Amino acid sequence: MADAEFIQLVDRFYPALYRFALSLARSQADACDLTQQTFYVWATKGHALREAAKAKSWLFTTLYREFLKGRRRSERLTPLDTVIETEADPVNLVAETIATMDAEEVIEALKEVDEAFRAALTLFYLEDLSYNEIAEVLEIPMGTVMSRLSRGKAQLRARLNARANAGAGAGAVVAFPTLKRKG
């Protein structure tokens, strides 16, 4: 691959890959390392890709594999069978509460979701990948993608609800009730 093509590829996919890496690693330094490692692997093995249209999927898959490789080395993977079933129960979160939260608060809550669910949520909501693309990137069946998205949403709702409840008693801004005028 020519240098100009490689630079174009980096410019096109770096921000999305970095966001995905940050959501997985929860650390800016680790996210930078993962993203750079992904492009290093592309530079050494990317020429073997037969269809240029699959570059995005290949890059996300490679980044996820590199993340898992690092996690295996450190033995910090959370097995899915240890997830408490009550966490998957739906939590009622009022739409107005969500509307008052800013994106940074939601991203912070997303970082608290179990890694297996967080990866699927990030790819779906932040990177706009389809179920099929997520299944391809994470190398799991589509049914598992749907299950992880469902459980991940439940965990995210619970985290957001906890944040909203914690903020309600801690000097949160409360809207004034609207008065109906007779007239």
FENCORTA-V480595 format. One record per helix or strand of 2 or more residues. SS is the DSSP state (h for helix, s for strand). FROM is the first residue (numbers start at 1). TO is the last residue. If there is no record, write none. Layout:
BEGIN
SS;FROM;TO
SS;FROM;TO
END
This chain:
BEGIN
h;3;25
h;28;48
h;52;74
h;80;82
h;85;88
h;95;100
h;103;111
h;115;126
h;131;138
h;142;168
END
